[in-house]
Amino acid sequence: MATKTFSIDIKEFCEVQKEVIKDMIATFGNPPTLAVIQVGDDEASNRYIKHKRSDCEEVGITFEWYHFDNTITTEQLIQEITDLLPYVDAMLVQMPLPQHIDATAVKMALDPSKDVDGFHPLSHFDPCTPLGIIQYCQMNGYDFSGKNVVIFGRSDIVGKPLARMLTDLDATVTLCHSKTRNEWNHIPNADLIVSAVGQAGFLNCYSIHIPVIDAGINFDENGKLVGDCYNTENREVTPVPGGVGLLTRLALLQNVCTARYTELLAEVAKIDAEMECGGCEAICDCNQ
């Protein structure tokens, strides 16, 4: 196989970046707090949350896991979120939610400045999987400007935001989905492929000789974690596990740190403003 476009090992990349995050948190004084909201007992969600807790403990983020029974209503869940928000720096709601819960209403209840999963339409953060993919590519020196990128899958947490973010980086993006006709015809002109369909055996990489980012998360008949791609031997395809999942978890840690850092800046600005207003209580607009 020719020289790899993405030569940095993903596991090593994530470990190095975790050390950077750990050093940053050490300067905060009080560590940031991440609250994770879960409803029900989905096995995959339990697994993901345990990974997130482990990551947070590794870098020094305080992790709080709020686990609610399936009987909770949308209104009750929103109230729990509202009551909790003032006491944490960051929050995420683990998906999927049970069918009786209005997921859109729950996402709208999040504070955009603390929505580290990027689910709220006004969130201050990019969704973690697209962010992680882009950061890893850029760390390898990959310039998206002018590149043709084909994305398979248009989910709200991967495909759609990734297409937007890559467009902002001047890539030419083709977003293929279930209604796309002759989707394979877009591959010959692609410089990079991202598969985020969530279907094992979706993309045959045997005849693909360009980099492929496999963002699929699936379980085969034996319960083994697999991606969307197959026939990946001697092809440049990110591994599953040990690929995009790690990048996603890293991006979450970065978003949590950013949330805390932004909060600290706001606190400093408030103190500075109060000091500037010292002694002018009688006339200062700040006191009216």
Residue pairs with C-beta under 8 A, 6 or more apart in sequence:
1 234
1 235
1 236
4 211
4 236
5 140
5 142
5 211
5 236
6 136
6 137
6 140
6 142
6 211
6 236
6 238
7 140
8 136
8 139
8 140
10 136
10 238
10 239
10 242
10 243
10 246
10 247
11 242
11 246
13 136
13 139
14 246
14 247
14 249
14 250
17 250
17 254
18 55
18 58
18 59
18 250
18 253
21 59
21 253
21 254
21 257
22 58
22 59
22 60
24 257
24 261
25 31
25 32
25 59
25 60
25 61
25 257
25 260
26 60
28 260
28 261
28 264
31 60
31 61
31 62
31 260
32 61
32 62
32 89
32 90
32 256
32 257
32 259
32 260
33 61
33 62
33 63
33 64
33 87
33 88
33 89
33 90
34 52
34 56
34 61
34 62
34 63
34 64
34 88
34 89
34 90
34 91
34 92
34 116
34 256
35 64
35 66
35 84
35 88
35 90
35 91
35 92
36 49
36 52
36 53
36 63
36 64
36 65
36 66
36 91
36 92
36 94
37 66
37 68
37 77
37 80
37 81
37 84
37 91
37 92
37 93
37 94
38 45
38 46
38 49
38 65
38 66
38 67
38 68
38 93
38 94
39 68
39 69
39 70
39 72
39 77
39 94
39 97
39 98
39 101
40 68
40 69
40 70
40 97
40 98
41 70
42 96
44 219
45 94
45 95
45 96
48 94
49 65
49 94
51 249
52 63
52 249
52 252
53 63
53 65
55 61
55 249
55 250
55 252
55 253
56 62
56 63
56 253
56 256
57 63
59 253
61 253
61 256
61 257
64 88
66 80
66 84
68 77
68 80
70 98
72 80
72 101
73 100
73 101
74 100
74 101
74 102
74 105
74 106
77 101
77 106
78 105
78 106
78 109
81 91
81 93
81 106
81 109
81 110
82 109
84 91
85 91
85 110
85 111
85 114
88 114
89 114
89 256
89 259
89 260
89 263
90 114
90 116
90 255
90 256
90 259
90 260
91 110
91 111
91 114
91 115
91 116
92 115
92 116
92 117
92 119
92 252
93 106
93 107
93 110
93 117
93 119
95 103
95 157
96 103
97 103
97 106
107 115
107 119
107 120
108 120
108 121
110 119
110 120
110 123
111 120
112 120
112 122
112 123
112 124
113 124
113 259
113 262
113 263
114 259
115 123
115 124
115 125
116 125
116 128
116 252
116 255
116 256
116 259
117 123
117 125
117 127
117 128
117 157
117 252
117 255
118 125
118 126
118 127
118 128
118 131
118 157
118 161
118 255
119 127
119 156
119 157
124 259
124 262
125 131
125 255
125 258
125 259
126 161
126 165
126 251
126 255
127 157
127 158
127 161
128 248
128 249
128 251
128 252
128 255
129 157
129 158
129 162
129 196
129 215
129 244
129 247
129 248
129 251
130 158
130 161
130 162
130 165
131 165
131 251
131 254
131 255
132 244
132 246
132 247
132 248
132 249
132 250
132 251
133 162
133 194
133 213
133 215
133 244
133 247
134 144
134 162
134 165
134 166
134 169
135 247
135 250
135 251
136 247
137 144
137 192
137 213
138 144
142 192
144 166
144 169
144 170
144 171
145 169
145 170
145 171
146 170
146 171
146 172
147 171
147 172
147 191
147 192
148 171
148 172
148 174
148 189
148 190
148 191
148 192
149 166
149 171
149 172
149 173
149 174
149 190
149 191
149 192
149 193
149 194
150 173
150 174
150 176
150 186
150 187
150 190
150 192
150 193
150 194
151 159
151 162
151 163
151 166
151 173
151 174
151 175
151 176
151 193
151 194
151 196
152 159
152 176
152 177
152 183
152 193
152 194
152 195
152 196
152 197
152 202
152 203
152 228
153 159
153 176
153 177
153 195
153 196
153 197
153 198
153 215
154 160
154 163
154 175
154 176
154 177
155 196
155 198
158 196
158 215
159 175
159 177
159 194
159 196
160 175
162 194
162 196
163 173
163 175
166 173
167 173
174 186
174 190
176 183
176 186
187 193
187 208
190 210
191 210
192 210
192 211
192 212
192 213
193 203
193 208
193 210
193 211
193 212
193 213
194 212
194 213
194 215
195 202
195 203
195 212
195 213
195 214
195 215
195 216
195 227
195 228
195 229
196 215
196 216
196 228
197 203
197 216
197 228
198 216
198 217
198 218
198 228
199 216
199 218
199 228
200 216
200 218
200 219
200 220
200 226
200 227
200 228
200 230
201 228
201 230
202 216
202 228
202 229
203 212
203 214
203 228
203 229
203 230
204 229
204 230
204 231
205 212
205 229
205 230
205 231
205 232
205 235
205 237
206 231
206 235
208 235
209 235
210 236
211 236
211 237
212 229
212 232
212 235
212 236
212 237
212 238
213 238
213 243
213 244
214 227
214 228
214 229
214 232
214 237
214 238
214 239
214 240
214 243
214 244
215 227
215 228
215 244
216 226
216 227
216 228
216 229
216 240
217 225
217 227
217 240
217 245
218 225
218 226
218 227
218 228
219 225
219 226
220 226
225 240
225 241
226 240
227 237
227 238
227 239
227 240
227 243
229 237
229 240
238 244
273 286
274 286
277 284
277 286
277 287
281 287
